[in-house]
Amino acid sequence: MDPISLRQAFVVSYPIFKKRLVLFTTVLLTLFGAWVALEIVVITGQRFGIVLWSIAHLVFLIFFAGMELGFLQICFALYDGREPKFAEAFEHLALGANFLAGQILYLLMVAIGLLFLVVPGVYLGVRYSLFGLCMVAGETNLMRCFRQSAILSSGSMRRLFWIFVVVLLFNALGASLLGLGLFITVPLSALVVTAVFRQLKTP
C-alpha cells in the first residue's frame, strides 16, 4: 500500500502556513532582496566584465541554495511542532555550495534522461527528487542523499510523480499572478513536500 497521501499532507500543511505566513514572507523577501543586490552589483560593476559577473552570480547561487535548505529547515521545524525563528533560514548556508552542486547534478541527470524518450528523465527526476530534504534531515554527504532519496521513493514513484505535477502546476499558477502568488504557493508547496517526506520516513 502506498504510504503517502497528498490530501493528508495538505490538511496538515495549510493551518501551519496560515499561522506562520509572516515568517515565510520575510524569508522570501530576503531572497528577493538578495536578487536585487545581485543586479545592483552586476550593473554597477559592468566595467569589470565577465569576471565580476561570474563571481557575483556564483555567490548568489550558493547563498540562494543555502537559503533554500534553511527554508526547508523551517518547514521541518513547523511540521514537528516547534516555533522556528527567522535566523534558522541562515543555518544551512555552509551547505549552500554542496546543495548547489547537487541541484546541478540532478538537473543534468533529468535533462539527459529527457533526451532519451522522456521516460528516463521523469524516472530519474522522481527517484532523486528528495535529495535536498535528506540533506536538511541531517545527511551532508551528497551521494548518500541521492541514495536515501532513491530508497525513500522506491514503491511510491507513481504517487510522487503526480504530487510533484500538482505542486508544479500550483506554483505555475502562483507565478502567473504577477509573481505575487508565489508568496502563497512556494511556502505551502514546501510544507506539503515536507509532510510527504515525513510520511515516507515513518515506518
C-alpha atoms as one frame of an Amber mdcrd trajectory, in Angstrom:
protein
   0.000   0.000   0.000   1.306   3.461  -0.924   2.302   5.234   2.312   1.828
   8.814   1.091  -1.254  10.984   0.790  -1.365  14.439  -0.820  -4.662  15.193
   0.879  -3.279  14.400   4.309  -0.146  16.440   3.580  -2.273  19.458   2.609
  -4.567  19.110   5.641  -1.515  19.205   7.922   0.267  21.976   5.997  -2.431
  24.577   5.455  -3.014  25.546   9.124   0.760  25.807   9.625   1.042  28.026
   6.562  -1.699  30.375   7.766  -0.170  30.653  11.225   3.368  31.439  10.031
   2.662  33.390   6.846   4.669  36.388   8.086   7.763  34.243   8.680   7.574
  32.693   5.220   7.018  36.082   3.602  10.043  37.518   5.409  12.297  34.708
   4.178  11.061  35.057   0.605  11.542  38.835   0.708  15.110  38.225   1.889
  15.723  36.046  -1.151  14.211  38.722  -3.360  16.447  41.302  -1.718  19.486
  39.134  -2.439  18.484  39.021  -6.098  18.107  42.824  -6.164  21.568  43.149
  -4.601  22.952  40.853  -7.303  21.503  43.038 -10.046  22.912  46.180  -8.439
  26.385  44.618  -8.215  26.253  43.429 -11.830  25.024  46.769 -13.186  27.413
  48.952 -11.182  30.363  46.662 -11.867  29.965  46.330 -15.622  33.453  47.730
 -16.186  34.914  44.606 -14.559  33.318  42.459 -17.264  32.642  38.742 -17.133
  34.835  38.138 -14.070  32.661  40.137 -11.682  29.507  38.848 -13.384  30.596
  35.240 -12.834  31.706  35.736  -9.231  28.555  37.664  -8.296  26.255  35.032
  -9.776  28.167  32.170  -8.168  27.992  33.819  -4.742  24.287  34.486  -5.224
  23.534  30.913  -6.299  25.419  29.457  -3.323  23.628  31.857  -0.957  20.271
  31.036  -2.575  20.894  27.281  -2.293  21.797  27.651   1.385  18.645  29.677
   1.990  16.583  27.008   0.248  17.853  24.485   2.771  17.110  26.943   5.575
  13.601  27.403   4.222  13.074  23.640   4.291  14.560  23.511   7.794  11.865
  25.945   8.919   9.236  23.689   7.326  10.674  20.692   9.176  10.572  22.584
  12.474   6.977  23.703  11.975   5.917  20.202  10.988   7.484  18.923  14.225
   5.547  21.460  16.277   8.452  23.806  17.023   8.432  27.580  16.653  11.394
  28.397  14.375  12.888  31.865  14.195  13.859  33.823  11.084  17.539  33.171
  11.871  17.065  29.460  11.109  16.800  30.374   7.435  20.558  31.015   7.509
  21.647  27.929   9.431  22.488  25.881   6.332  24.438  28.491   4.372  27.602
  26.411   4.826  25.921  23.643   2.809  24.942  26.020   0.009  27.775  25.003
  -2.333  27.102  21.310  -1.694  23.383  21.682  -2.344  24.010  23.773  -5.463
  26.292  21.024  -6.796  23.522  18.525  -6.082  20.963  20.642  -7.907  23.229
  20.911 -10.951  23.849  17.146 -10.930  20.126  16.491 -10.527  19.199  18.784
 -13.423  21.852  17.205 -15.659  20.537  13.713 -14.904  16.963  14.740 -15.632
  17.907  16.664 -18.800  19.958  13.772 -20.193  17.182  11.358 -19.286  14.596
  13.516 -21.059  16.657  13.298 -24.233  16.176   9.528 -24.174  12.458   9.279
 -24.913  11.386  11.398 -21.885  10.572   8.456 -19.583  14.113   8.018 -18.170
  14.214  11.732 -17.307  10.896  11.567 -15.481  12.026   8.424 -13.663  15.293
   9.998 -12.514  13.541  13.234 -11.612  11.137  11.478  -9.253  13.636   8.925
  -7.899  16.124  11.540  -6.738  13.733  14.417  -6.036  14.067  14.126  -2.260
  17.839  14.565  -2.015  17.569  18.115  -0.674  15.151  17.045   2.046  17.549
  14.256   3.008  20.276  16.893   3.375  18.102  19.013   5.666  17.274  15.881
   7.662  20.934  15.561   8.576  22.810  13.756   5.793  25.507  16.082   4.460
  27.171  13.657   2.028  25.691  14.425  -1.381  25.902  10.920  -2.812  24.287
   9.423   0.285  21.492  11.999  -0.039  20.800  10.739  -3.549  20.867   7.122
  -2.348  18.485   7.909   0.504  16.128   9.623  -1.933  16.155   6.541  -4.153
  15.345   4.323  -1.180  12.543   6.548   0.109  10.904   6.985  -3.294  11.001
   3.265  -4.061   7.472   1.908  -4.113   5.878   5.365  -4.330   7.177   6.567
  -7.679   3.805   6.971  -9.351   2.235   8.794  -6.426   5.268  11.055  -6.046
   5.162  11.870  -9.753   1.583  13.109  -9.553   2.260  15.008  -6.338   5.128
  16.880  -8.000   2.970  17.574 -11.068   0.327  19.142  -8.819   2.998  21.153
  -6.960   4.492  22.361 -10.260   1.120  23.460 -11.627   0.262  25.112  -8.313
   3.437  27.207  -8.414   2.927  27.985 -12.102  -0.432  29.423 -11.106   1.252
  31.470  -8.390   3.822  32.789 -10.863   1.085  33.755 -13.314  -0.390  36.176
 -10.763   2.378  38.737 -11.367   4.641  36.520  -9.279   2.867  37.611  -6.087
   1.076  34.303  -5.841   4.434  32.644  -5.178   4.370  34.110  -1.665   1.494
  31.678  -1.089   2.299  28.752  -3.350   6.017  28.369  -2.537   5.736  28.011
   1.259   2.581  25.921   1.038   4.238  23.634  -1.524   7.351  23.331   0.668
   5.211  22.365   3.648   3.307  19.783   1.599   6.514  18.233   0.257   7.928
  18.179   3.802   4.805  16.387   5.011   5.105  13.858   2.176   8.766  13.304
   3.061   7.862  12.654   6.686   5.160  10.233   5.594   7.787   8.291   3.658
  10.194   8.385   6.614   7.589   6.995   9.008   7.939   3.198   9.335
